[in-house]
């Protein structure tokens, strides 16, 4: 259990850092994810803690819908970050 928790914390930190570097100047970021709702809460809480001035908009889709959406938007992405 500890290993999973450490891995999850590391992943959250990496995602928050990537978000910060890539889009924090924008004031608003759009996140696409297929994570479960309880996991999304953890990620959003960490992002808000790390970047209090950035609004995080999350679009949660099932994996089967998320991949095709990202591919369809390849030439004009509507998201800044993908979590999970």
N, C-alpha and C positions, 0 to 999 in steps of 0.2 A: 504494500500500500504506500509506503514512504517513497519508493522509487517512482511510482506513478505520479505522486504529488510533486516531487521535485521536477520530473519531466514536464508536467503540466505548467508549473511555475516558470520554468525556463522557456517554454514555448510562448507563454503569455508575455514574458519580458521581451522576447525576440519580436513578437508581433507588434507590441507597443512601440518598440524602437523603430521597426520598419515603418510603422504608421507615422511616427514622429518625424522621421527623416524624409518621408515621401510626400506628406500632405499636410503637415501641421501648420504650415503657413496659410492654408486656405480658409481656416476658420470652421469649415465643415468638411467631414470626410464621409464617404459612403463605403460601407463594408458589405461584402457578400459573404455568406457563410452557410454551411449545412450543419453546423454544430447544434446541439440540443439547447433548448431555451435556458436551462440552468447554467450551462457552460457559457452561453452568450452573456448572461448577467455578470459572470466573473470577468470576462474579457472587457466588457463595457466599463465595469467598475474600475479595472486597472487602467484602461485608456483615459478615463476621466480623471483619475488620480495623477497620471503622468502628464496629461495635457488638459488642464482645467478650462482653457479658453477655446477648446475645439469641440464642436458638436459632432457626435458620432451617430450617423444614421445607419441602421442595420437592416439588410434584406436577407431573411432566412428562407432558403429554398431547399427542397430535398436534393440529394446528390444528383439524382437523375435529371433534374431540371437546371441545376446550377451550372454544370459543365457546358451543356448546350447554350445556355444564356451567355456565358463568358465567351465562347467561341463566336456566337452571333454578333457580339459587340466588339470583336477583335479590332476592327478598324476605328471604332469610336467607343472606347470603354466608358461605361457609366459608373464604374466603381473605382475606388482608390486602393482598396486593400481586400484580400481574401483571407478569411480566418478559417483554419481547419482544412 
